[in-house]
Amino acid sequence: MQQVAPFIPPWAKWLNGIFLVCLGLGILAFCGYLYYFRETLILYAPFLLQAAITTFLISVFSLLLAVILGAIATWARLHPVPPLR
Protein backbone atom coordinates (compact mmCIF):
# COMPACT_ATOMS: atom_id res chain seq x y z
CA MET A 1 0.00 0.00 0.00
CA GLN A 2 1.46 3.31 -1.08
CA GLN A 3 1.29 6.25 1.31
CA VAL A 4 0.31 9.66 0.00
CA ALA A 5 2.25 12.68 1.24
CA PRO A 6 0.07 15.27 2.96
CA PHE A 7 -0.72 18.42 1.02
CA ILE A 8 1.17 21.45 2.30
CA PRO A 9 -0.06 24.76 0.93
CA PRO A 10 2.57 27.12 -0.50
CA TRP A 11 1.87 29.83 2.09
CA ALA A 12 2.72 27.33 4.85
CA LYS A 13 6.20 26.86 3.38
CA TRP A 14 6.70 30.64 3.32
CA LEU A 15 5.43 30.93 6.85
CA ASN A 16 7.80 28.19 7.95
CA GLY A 17 10.71 30.02 6.32
CA ILE A 18 9.77 33.32 7.97
CA PHE A 19 9.52 31.56 11.32
CA LEU A 20 12.97 30.01 10.92
CA VAL A 21 14.50 33.36 9.94
CA CYS A 22 12.90 35.06 12.97
CA LEU A 23 14.08 32.22 15.21
CA GLY A 24 17.64 32.60 13.90
CA LEU A 25 17.56 36.36 14.40
CA GLY A 26 16.23 35.87 17.91
CA ILE A 27 19.04 33.45 18.75
CA LEU A 28 21.61 35.90 17.35
CA ALA A 29 20.08 38.75 19.37
CA PHE A 30 20.13 36.64 22.53
CA CYS A 31 23.78 35.74 21.97
CA GLY A 32 24.57 39.43 21.47
CA TYR A 33 22.73 40.22 24.71
CA LEU A 34 24.74 37.58 26.57
CA TYR A 35 27.97 38.94 25.12
CA TYR A 36 27.11 42.54 25.96
CA PHE A 37 26.21 41.74 29.57
CA ARG A 38 28.85 39.04 30.12
CA GLU A 39 30.43 40.76 33.14
CA THR A 40 27.08 41.03 34.88
CA LEU A 41 26.24 37.41 34.08
CA ILE A 42 29.59 36.21 35.37
CA LEU A 43 29.04 38.21 38.54
CA TYR A 44 25.58 36.74 39.18
CA ALA A 45 26.20 33.24 37.77
CA PRO A 46 26.64 31.54 41.17
CA PHE A 47 23.34 32.98 42.43
CA LEU A 48 21.53 32.02 39.24
CA LEU A 49 22.93 28.48 39.40
CA GLN A 50 21.88 28.14 43.04
CA ALA A 51 18.38 29.38 42.19
CA ALA A 52 18.14 26.96 39.26
CA ILE A 53 19.17 24.03 41.48
CA THR A 54 16.64 25.07 44.15
CA THR A 55 13.88 25.34 41.55
CA PHE A 56 14.77 21.91 40.16
CA LEU A 57 14.74 20.31 43.61
CA ILE A 58 11.39 21.89 44.50
CA SER A 59 9.87 20.62 41.25
CA VAL A 60 11.22 17.08 41.78
CA PHE A 61 9.94 16.92 45.37
CA SER A 62 6.53 18.32 44.40
CA LEU A 63 6.27 15.76 41.60
CA LEU A 64 7.11 12.93 43.99
CA LEU A 65 4.61 14.22 46.55
CA ALA A 66 1.91 14.49 43.88
CA VAL A 67 2.55 10.92 42.70
CA ILE A 68 2.46 9.56 46.26
CA LEU A 69 -0.71 11.46 47.21
CA GLY A 70 -2.34 10.47 43.91
CA ALA A 71 -1.51 6.81 44.49
CA ILE A 72 -2.95 6.96 48.01
CA ALA A 73 -6.12 8.68 46.76
CA THR A 74 -6.49 6.11 43.99
CA TRP A 75 -6.00 3.25 46.40
CA ALA A 76 -8.59 4.71 48.78
CA ARG A 77 -11.04 5.31 45.92
CA LEU A 78 -10.77 1.69 44.76
CA HIS A 79 -10.83 0.20 48.27
CA PRO A 80 -13.85 -2.04 49.00
CA VAL A 81 -14.45 -0.56 52.48
CA PRO A 82 -17.00 2.31 52.15
CA PRO A 83 -15.44 4.74 54.70
CA LEU A 84 -12.16 4.69 52.78
CA ARG A 85 -14.00 5.17 49.54
C-alpha positions as YAML, in Angstrom:
chain: A
units: angstrom
residues:
- id: 1
  name: MET
  ca: [0.00, 0.00, 0.00]
- id: 2
  name: GLN
  ca: [1.46, 3.31, -1.08]
- id: 3
  name: GLN
  ca: [1.29, 6.25, 1.31]
- id: 4
  name: VAL
  ca: [0.31, 9.66, 0.00]
- id: 5
  name: ALA
  ca: [2.25, 12.68, 1.24]
- id: 6
  name: PRO
  ca: [0.07, 15.27, 2.96]
- id: 7
  name: PHE
  ca: [-0.72, 18.42, 1.02]
- id: 8
  name: ILE
  ca: [1.17, 21.45, 2.30]
- id: 9
  name: PRO
  ca: [-0.06, 24.76, 0.93]
- id: 10
  name: PRO
  ca: [2.57, 27.12, -0.50]
- id: 11
  name: TRP
  ca: [1.87, 29.83, 2.09]
- id: 12
  name: ALA
  ca: [2.72, 27.33, 4.85]
- id: 13
  name: LYS
  ca: [6.20, 26.86, 3.38]
- id: 14
  name: TRP
  ca: [6.70, 30.64, 3.32]
- id: 15
  name: LEU
  ca: [5.43, 30.93, 6.85]
- id: 16
  name: ASN
  ca: [7.80, 28.19, 7.95]
- id: 17
  name: GLY
  ca: [10.71, 30.02, 6.32]
- id: 18
  name: ILE
  ca: [9.77, 33.32, 7.97]
- id: 19
  name: PHE
  ca: [9.52, 31.56, 11.32]
- id: 20
  name: LEU
  ca: [12.97, 30.01, 10.92]
- id: 21
  name: VAL
  ca: [14.50, 33.36, 9.94]
- id: 22
  name: CYS
  ca: [12.90, 35.06, 12.97]
- id: 23
  name: LEU
  ca: [14.08, 32.22, 15.21]
- id: 24
  name: GLY
  ca: [17.64, 32.60, 13.90]
- id: 25
  name: LEU
  ca: [17.56, 36.36, 14.40]
- id: 26
  name: GLY
  ca: [16.23, 35.87, 17.91]
- id: 27
  name: ILE
  ca: [19.04, 33.45, 18.75]
- id: 28
  name: LEU
  ca: [21.61, 35.90, 17.35]
- id: 29
  name: ALA
  ca: [20.08, 38.75, 19.37]
- id: 30
  name: PHE
  ca: [20.13, 36.64, 22.53]
- id: 31
  name: CYS
  ca: [23.78, 35.74, 21.97]
- id: 32
  name: GLY
  ca: [24.57, 39.43, 21.47]
- id: 33
  name: TYR
  ca: [22.73, 40.22, 24.71]
- id: 34
  name: LEU
  ca: [24.74, 37.58, 26.57]
- id: 35
  name: TYR
  ca: [27.97, 38.94, 25.12]
- id: 36
  name: TYR
  ca: [27.11, 42.54, 25.96]
- id: 37
  name: PHE
  ca: [26.21, 41.74, 29.57]
- id: 38
  name: ARG
  ca: [28.85, 39.04, 30.12]
- id: 39
  name: GLU
  ca: [30.43, 40.76, 33.14]
- id: 40
  name: THR
  ca: [27.08, 41.03, 34.88]
- id: 41
  name: LEU
  ca: [26.24, 37.41, 34.08]
- id: 42
  name: ILE
  ca: [29.59, 36.21, 35.37]
- id: 43
  name: LEU
  ca: [29.04, 38.21, 38.54]
- id: 44
  name: TYR
  ca: [25.58, 36.74, 39.18]
- id: 45
  name: ALA
  ca: [26.20, 33.24, 37.77]
- id: 46
  name: PRO
  ca: [26.64, 31.54, 41.17]
- id: 47
  name: PHE
  ca: [23.34, 32.98, 42.43]
- id: 48
  name: LEU
  ca: [21.53, 32.02, 39.24]
- id: 49
  name: LEU
  ca: [22.93, 28.48, 39.40]
- id: 50
  name: GLN
  ca: [21.88, 28.14, 43.04]
- id: 51
  name: ALA
  ca: [18.38, 29.38, 42.19]
- id: 52
  name: ALA
  ca: [18.14, 26.96, 39.26]
- id: 53
  name: ILE
  ca: [19.17, 24.03, 41.48]
- id: 54
  name: THR
  ca: [16.64, 25.07, 44.15]
- id: 55
  name: THR
  ca: [13.88, 25.34, 41.55]
- id: 56
  name: PHE
  ca: [14.77, 21.91, 40.16]
- id: 57
  name: LEU
  ca: [14.74, 20.31, 43.61]
- id: 58
  name: ILE
  ca: [11.39, 21.89, 44.50]
- id: 59
  name: SER
  ca: [9.87, 20.62, 41.25]
- id: 60
  name: VAL
  ca: [11.22, 17.08, 41.78]
- id: 61
  name: PHE
  ca: [9.94, 16.92, 45.37]
- id: 62
  name: SER
  ca: [6.53, 18.32, 44.40]
- id: 63
  name: LEU
  ca: [6.27, 15.76, 41.60]
- id: 64
  name: LEU
  ca: [7.11, 12.93, 43.99]
- id: 65
  name: LEU
  ca: [4.61, 14.22, 46.55]
- id: 66
  name: ALA
  ca: [1.91, 14.49, 43.88]
- id: 67
  name: VAL
  ca: [2.55, 10.92, 42.70]
- id: 68
  name: ILE
  ca: [2.46, 9.56, 46.26]
- id: 69
  name: LEU
  ca: [-0.71, 11.46, 47.21]
- id: 70
  name: GLY
  ca: [-2.34, 10.47, 43.91]
- id: 71
  name: ALA
  ca: [-1.51, 6.81, 44.49]
- id: 72
  name: ILE
  ca: [-2.95, 6.96, 48.01]
- id: 73
  name: ALA
  ca: [-6.12, 8.68, 46.76]
- id: 74
  name: THR
  ca: [-6.49, 6.11, 43.99]
- id: 75
  name: TRP
  ca: [-6.00, 3.25, 46.40]
- id: 76
  name: ALA
  ca: [-8.59, 4.71, 48.78]
- id: 77
  name: ARG
  ca: [-11.04, 5.31, 45.92]
- id: 78
  name: LEU
  ca: [-10.77, 1.69, 44.76]
- id: 79
  name: HIS
  ca: [-10.83, 0.20, 48.27]
- id: 80
  name: PRO
  ca: [-13.85, -2.04, 49.00]
- id: 81
  name: VAL
  ca: [-14.45, -0.56, 52.48]
- id: 82
  name: PRO
  ca: [-17.00, 2.31, 52.15]
- id: 83
  name: PRO
  ca: [-15.44, 4.74, 54.70]
- id: 84
  name: LEU
  ca: [-12.16, 4.69, 52.78]
- id: 85
  name: ARG
  ca: [-14.00, 5.17, 49.54]
...
